[in-house]
């Protein structure tokens, strides 16, 4: 009987540990800025006399701006030292966030969110390109696992802290807090991150428009782009209605929602690095298969629940997050092996753009499927679950094709 293939786990060097921690903290600031706007709505709307529909535009303009900027930046993403490129876009992100913190009107805030999205949307792509440049394939699962904990950290630490400061000093203060933290991160990047410019030594296509065209039309990239879009679409379908479903359908008291998110976030923080390590040890595709199976099982269970005791809701949410992370982390690590060294920036920028746009489309589709009943309960939420299962099954076959066509994955 054949034994399962296990890969030797190489230890991080001191500098590699620093880079992982820096990129994780950088992602924390980006994700926190993206997520903080929604819970601030109750304070922000009356303060700036914004209607619910206008607030919806403020929330969504970031994602669509980020999606557009990813495509626009792809042609230039491999023409510069990645450290300098990171500093340029991160500075623009910090400036946009500062504009959010001083916004006196809806129009000003809308423009500020647009600027923040245009710059912030590219930062994640540059960070992914840096990971691919600096870490060999057998380390990338662990790196992605640690960086993904930024999502959980923003949920556990960032959002509660932001709401606390907004109650003390007004809705402007969380944005100022993010600017202060991001400025420190920027200084650390300037002082301690070494240049990331090995890709510049490779003969490259110096025409940015042709470089973008090449990235968009390279056959082996297209399957990865499609898989990225579907993975993002599935993840964003349930997220917008999570709190409403928990309160109105599962019977969770509104006061217990922060506790539920706390437990779920803690589970995600703990599981992320473990999933990354498992991806490097057992193989990226095997861990992805486990994540896909767990996700489909938990989605069917979760979306068909009625009134449920609080501990079971927490357990269901935690297992669902483990499933989602077990798809996201190994799939990102696996797809990092696809682009050649001279087109990693373009590949990551397009992938990031597709993630943002697909997430926005998924939220719109979910809003068309789900109907709110007179008593507040969400109807057809189970339909979203079945759609997500179908998308997950599709991505399994797509990731199998990617796995088989990627020599480093074998």
C-alpha positions, 0 to 999 in steps of 0.5 A: 500500500502506497504511503502518502507523500509528505514533504520536508518542512524547511525552517524560516530564516530570521529575515524570512520571519520578519518579512512574514510578520511585516506582510501579515501586519500590513494585510491587517491594516488593509483588511481592517480599513476595508471591513471597518466601514460597515459596522460604522454605518450606524454612527456615520449615516446620521453624522453625514446625513447619508441615506442607506442607499448612499452608504451602500455605494460608499461600502461598494466603491472600495471593492470596485475601485480596487478591482479596476486598479488591479487591472490598471497596475498589472502592466507596470507591476513587474517593471519596478523593485517590489519594495518601491512599488509597495511603498508607493501604493501603501502611501496612497492607501494611507493618504486615502484613509486619512481623507476618510478620517477628515471627510466632512460630507458624503461626496468627500467620503465617497472620493476618499473611499475610491482613492483608498480602494485604488491604492489599497487594492494593489497592495495585497497583490504586491505582497503576494508577489513578494512572498512568491519571490522570497519564499520557495514553494515548500514554504508558501503554505505556511506563509499564506497561512500566517498572512491569512490570520490578518483577516481573523485579527482584524475581526477580533482586535481591529473592529472592536477597537475601532467601534470602541474609539468611535464611541469615544471620539466619533466615527473619524477616530478609527480611520485616524487609528489605522493611519497611525498604525499604517505609518509605523508599518511604512517606516518599518518597510523603508528601514528594514525591508530589503529591495525585491528586484531579482525579477528585474534581472530577467529579460522582460517585456517593457511595454506595460500594455503588452505585458498586461495583454500577455498576462491576460491571454497566457493559457496556463494563467486563465484557469487560475484566474477563473478558479480565483474568481469562483473561489472569491464568489463563493466566499462572499455570498454568505458573508453579507447576511451572516449577522442577520441570519444568526439573529433572525433565523438562528435566534441568537441574541444581538448582544451575543453576536460580538462573542460569536465573532470573537470565538470564530475569529480565534478559531481562524487565527489558530487554524490558519498557520496550522492549515498552512503548515499542513499544506506544505507537509501533506501537499497543497491540493490534498489540503484543498480537497479536505477544505472543499469537502468540509466547506460543502458539508458545513455550508449545507448544515449551516444554511438549513439551520433553524433556531439553534443553541448558541454553542452549536452556532459557534461550533458550526461557524468555526468549522465553516471558517476552517473549511474556507481557510483550508480552501483559500490558503492551499489554493493561493500557495498552489497558484503562486507556482503558476506565473514565471518570475518576470510576470508574477506582479502582473499575475497577482494584480489580475488575481487580486482584481478578480477577487475584488470584482467577484466579491462585489458581484457575489454580494449583488447576486446574494441580495437578489436571491435572499428575501426578507420576510415580514418577521425579519427571517431570511428566506432562500438562504439555503439556496445560497448554500446550494449555489456555493456547493456547486461553485466549490465542486467546480473549483475542485475540478479546476484546481485538479487541472492546475495541480496536474499542470504545475510541476512544482506541485507534484 
